[in-house]
């Protein structure tokens, strides 16, 4: 018996070894010639399919709704001007209100103009025999331009980061008078890691916008830049790049073709500088755009990156706006004279301004009409031959009932006007369970009608299975990509951020990282930190959509990403 038992045990061991060798051989053969990425993606596909089957989403019948074909009303979407802080209050009844870009009218290292304006208000300056003062409102140049162009709110004066915004305001029909070409010196630039900078020098001999765009087009450099509708540096970079391809006709076919080739290798355009900086920290970007004042005030950038200036200078010009009475024009002029005194220009150096004084603008003055056309070219061509496929994942749990869901619906109804018709759109809703309300399809008039109708039909109840909703969206996108391999997938999650059912972020994080799908989150009365943790995986933006500026924020987000 002992011998038979021993023989049986040896036989079993042999069978196990043979099975292991056969299975291992099959696995090795099936993966032979495949990269680690391919194998990982296959594994991710199996895991995604398993999670999707476990969730088993329901399917709803799409509902058609009434669509509004009128153009976007920017003035309507803008919040009340009180949303943007006044950093210096007027101290007299005779005063002017000035919109100022954020890098100089905030606090700390961004508070140079704040301090100088306070000094102006304490200096007993008079105009027309009366003591006068200024009121400074801290507002980004692109947003300020939207207020002024739309007529929603027009201040007495405007000091954007650069002259491009002044040209656009004038082109919109607002009376614009240049009071001072420069309040303080600053320069935009491309910040490049030292290793990549040295490699570019070895390959191209020099580093400038021309060689940088060529390196990006050749897939030798990974760079990000900011939204040219909102960011001074982003707008400057756009017109500089177009000019690089054809200085005689920056809006001609040659320039546009060059831009499309370049843009095809740009991983993303950031909605904000903060989003871009986070992408750089992750190591996914070799270079990004930034102002010199920020560069010199950021220690880790100065030690690891090289600054290459480009485009027009960011010298904070000052404009008077509209039909102003004589006393207001005089106040603005006296403020310009006060600010440009030697003592305040020397003080500006402490805040990082007035560096690179020898740098001269690479571009001649660009008129406002050309700038508006350049923005239009960017909107139409930024995705090149890779249209977007996006799924909106909407939270309809009980905690969204009432005002949060009403605002979600409003923001999607109005924000959908920014979705390009070349893109493809789908919609998922979730509470305790997940429902595919609108399968992905081209965003033509029919799909737009069903999108609006579906949004209007959403109702809130039940628990919150946010990550189940994301899994379903990812599966929809992967299936759509199988038939349309050129599309670029995106997910937008609209939620209050509270997850209490279904899978966790830990369960799906590896999948999100493997597929590299950016997940933009929009929070309504939300746990913003929870939403940021989702968006940060692939360097997407997270928006805190409060009551008065949600439509404007979402419009900007869709304008950049869609």
CORZI-V433608 format. One record per backbone hydrogen bond with DSSP energy under -0.5 kcal/mol. NH is the residue of the N-H (numbers start at 1). CO is the residue of the C=O. Records with the same first field share a line. If there is no record, write none. Layout:
NH: CO  CO
//
This chain:
5: 1
6: 2
7: 3
8: 4
9: 5
10: 6
11: 7
12: 8
13: 9
14: 10
15: 11
16: 12
17: 13
18: 14
19: 15
20: 16
21: 17
22: 18
23: 19
24: 20
25: 21
26: 22
27: 23
28: 24
29: 25
30: 26
31: 27
32: 28  29
34: 31
39: 35
40: 36
41: 37
42: 38
43: 39
44: 40
45: 41
46: 42
47: 43
48: 44
49: 45
50: 46
51: 47
52: 48
53: 49
54: 50
55: 51
56: 52
58: 434
60: 436
62: 60
65: 449
69: 67
74: 72
77: 73
78: 74
83: 80
84: 81
85: 83
87: 85  136
88: 136
94: 131
95: 93
96: 133
98: 135
99: 157
100: 137
101: 159
104: 101
105: 101
106: 110
110: 107
111: 108
113: 104
114: 104
115: 111
116: 112
117: 113
118: 114
119: 115
120: 116
121: 117
122: 118
123: 120
125: 120
127: 130
130: 127
132: 125
133: 94
135: 96
136: 88
137: 98  135
138: 85  136
139: 100  137
142: 230
144: 140
145: 141
146: 142
147: 143
148: 144
149: 145
150: 146
151: 147  148
152: 147
153: 147
155: 153
156: 97
157: 97
158: 319
159: 99
165: 162
166: 162
167: 163
168: 164
169: 165
170: 166
171: 167
172: 168
173: 170
174: 169
177: 320
179: 177  318
180: 318
183: 315  316
184: 315
189: 290
190: 308
191: 189  288
192: 190  306
193: 286
194: 304
197: 193
198: 194
199: 195
200: 196
201: 197
202: 198
203: 199
204: 200
205: 200  201
208: 206
212: 208
213: 209
214: 210
215: 211
216: 212
217: 213
218: 214
219: 216
220: 215
221: 215
223: 221
224: 287
225: 268
227: 270
230: 227
231: 227
235: 231
236: 232
237: 233
238: 234
239: 235
240: 236
241: 237
242: 238
243: 239
244: 240
245: 241
246: 242
252: 249
256: 252
257: 253
258: 254
259: 255
260: 256
261: 257
262: 258
263: 259
264: 260
265: 262
266: 263
267: 265
270: 225  268
276: 272
277: 273
278: 274
279: 275
280: 276
281: 277
282: 278
283: 280
284: 279
285: 279
286: 222
287: 222
288: 191
289: 224
290: 189
292: 187
295: 291
296: 292
297: 293
298: 295
299: 297
301: 298
302: 298
303: 299
304: 300
305: 301
306: 192
308: 190  306
309: 307
310: 188
314: 186
315: 313
316: 161
318: 180
319: 158
320: 177
321: 156
322: 175
324: 322
328: 325
329: 325
330: 326
331: 327
332: 328
333: 329
334: 330
335: 331
336: 332
337: 333
338: 334
339: 335
340: 336
341: 338
344: 341
345: 341
346: 342
347: 343
348: 344
349: 345  346
350: 346  347
351: 347  348
352: 349
353: 348
354: 185
359: 356
362: 311
367: 365
371: 367
372: 368
373: 369
374: 370
375: 371
376: 372
377: 373
378: 374
379: 375
380: 376
381: 377
382: 378
384: 381
386: 383
387: 385
389: 488
390: 424
391: 490
392: 426
393: 391  492
394: 392  428
395: 494
396: 394  430
398: 462
400: 397
401: 398
404: 401
405: 400
406: 402
407: 403
408: 404
409: 405
410: 406
411: 407
412: 408
413: 409
414: 410
415: 411
416: 412
417: 414
418: 415
419: 416
420: 418  562
423: 420
424: 388
425: 441
426: 390
427: 438
428: 392
429: 435
430: 394
431: 433
435: 429
436: 58
437: 427  435
438: 427
441: 425
443: 423
444: 442
448: 444
449: 445
450: 446
451: 447
452: 448
453: 449
454: 450
455: 451
456: 452
457: 453
458: 454  455
461: 396
465: 431
466: 464
467: 503
469: 465
470: 466
471: 467
472: 468
473: 469
474: 470
475: 471
476: 472
477: 473
478: 474
479: 475
480: 476
481: 477
482: 478
483: 479  480
484: 480
487: 484
488: 387
489: 487
490: 389
491: 518
492: 391
493: 491  520
494: 393  492
495: 493  522
499: 497
500: 464  498
501: 464
508: 504  505
509: 505
512: 508
513: 509
514: 510
515: 511
516: 512
517: 512
518: 489  516
520: 491  518
521: 541
522: 493
523: 543
524: 495
525: 523
527: 496
528: 526
531: 527
532: 528
533: 529
534: 530  531
535: 531
536: 532
537: 534
538: 535
539: 536
540: 535
543: 521
545: 523  543
546: 544
549: 546
550: 546
552: 77
553: 549
554: 550
555: 551
556: 552
557: 553
558: 554
559: 555
560: 556
561: 557
562: 558
//
